[in-house]
Amino acid sequence: MSKGNDKSPAARVMDEAIELAIEERSPYPDRATFLDADEPNVGAEIRRAADEGRAIVLVAADGSTRTLLPELLRQ
């Protein structure tokens, strides 16, 4: 089984979020979409998640995150 080295930064953060949610300690909103900030289609993915009312966790290559809340994304 993989140790996570071949996973994208967003996948690694999402895995950590799942573990923390099991422990009821997740810092991320429910129904969040985890996206790699450096992917070329990230704009379209942000729009889709916002249209679905989901929070967005943007994950940079270094693993740092920014959370966008759906109520702040709607116009």
Kinemage of the C-alpha trace (Angstrom):
@kinemage 1
@onewidth
@group {chain A} dominant
@subgroup {mainchain}
@vectorlist {calphas} color= white
{ca met a 1} P 0.000 0.000 0.000
{ca ser a 2} L 1.186 3.512 -0.784
{ca lys a 3} L 2.441 5.740 1.973
{ca gly a 4} L 0.936 8.801 0.276
{ca asn a 5} L 4.093 10.043 -1.448
{ca asp a 6} L 2.489 9.729 -4.861
{ca lys a 7} L -0.684 11.559 -3.825
{ca ser a 8} L -1.366 15.161 -4.714
{ca pro a 9} L -1.121 17.787 -1.967
{ca ala a 10} L -4.936 18.079 -1.889
{ca ala a 11} L -5.328 14.306 -1.532
{ca arg a 12} L -2.862 14.244 1.383
{ca val a 13} L -4.669 17.097 3.176
{ca met a 14} L -8.039 15.442 2.539
{ca asp a 15} L -6.756 12.164 4.017
{ca glu a 16} L -5.597 14.061 7.091
{ca ala a 17} L -8.973 15.835 7.286
{ca ile a 18} L -10.781 12.490 7.249
{ca glu a 19} L -8.639 11.189 10.105
{ca leu a 20} L -9.251 14.375 12.095
{ca ala a 21} L -12.994 14.221 11.371
{ca ile a 22} L -13.112 10.687 12.763
{ca glu a 23} L -11.557 12.122 15.921
{ca glu a 24} L -14.024 15.066 15.729
{ca arg a 25} L -11.094 17.493 15.397
{ca ser a 26} L -11.201 18.534 11.741
{ca pro a 27} L -10.467 22.216 11.116
{ca tyr a 28} L -12.257 22.028 7.758
{ca pro a 29} L -15.961 22.644 7.075
{ca asp a 30} L -18.281 19.746 6.353
{ca arg a 31} L -18.835 19.102 2.652
{ca ala a 32} L -15.525 20.675 1.661
{ca thr a 33} L -13.915 20.097 -1.714
{ca phe a 34} L -10.133 19.781 -1.592
{ca leu a 35} L -8.392 21.181 -4.678
{ca asp a 36} L -4.775 21.499 -5.752
{ca ala a 37} L -4.214 25.234 -6.209
{ca asp a 38} L -1.686 24.716 -9.005
{ca glu a 39} L -3.879 22.600 -11.288
{ca pro a 40} L -4.772 24.255 -14.610
{ca asn a 41} L -8.515 23.617 -14.210
{ca val a 42} L -8.786 24.838 -10.615
{ca gly a 43} L -10.964 27.814 -11.598
{ca ala a 44} L -13.626 25.561 -13.096
{ca glu a 45} L -13.466 23.243 -10.077
{ca ile a 46} L -13.879 26.196 -7.693
{ca arg a 47} L -16.918 27.367 -9.640
{ca arg a 48} L -18.488 23.887 -9.606
{ca ala a 49} L -17.940 23.479 -5.859
{ca ala a 50} L -19.327 26.962 -5.180
{ca asp a 51} L -22.392 26.246 -7.338
{ca glu a 52} L -22.952 23.119 -5.219
{ca gly a 53} L -22.674 25.152 -2.002
{ca arg a 54} L -19.480 23.424 -0.926
{ca ala a 55} L -16.586 24.957 0.962
{ca ile a 56} L -13.297 24.862 -0.942
{ca val a 57} L -9.940 23.998 0.537
{ca leu a 58} L -7.198 25.136 -1.819
{ca val a 59} L -3.976 23.267 -1.184
{ca ala a 60} L -0.634 24.618 -2.380
{ca ala a 61} L 2.258 22.388 -3.385
{ca asp a 62} L 3.868 22.942 0.027
{ca gly a 63} L 0.721 21.658 1.784
{ca ser a 64} L -0.459 25.045 3.016
{ca thr a 65} L -4.198 25.622 2.741
{ca arg a 66} L -6.753 28.383 2.240
{ca thr a 67} L -10.425 27.717 2.900
{ca leu a 68} L -13.086 29.497 0.876
{ca leu a 69} L -16.592 29.413 2.311
{ca pro a 70} L -19.516 29.047 -0.114
{ca glu a 71} L -21.422 32.062 1.203
{ca leu a 72} L -18.420 34.246 0.337
{ca leu a 73} L -18.232 32.877 -3.207
{ca arg a 74} L -21.796 33.551 -4.334
{ca gln a 75} L -22.757 36.748 -6.073
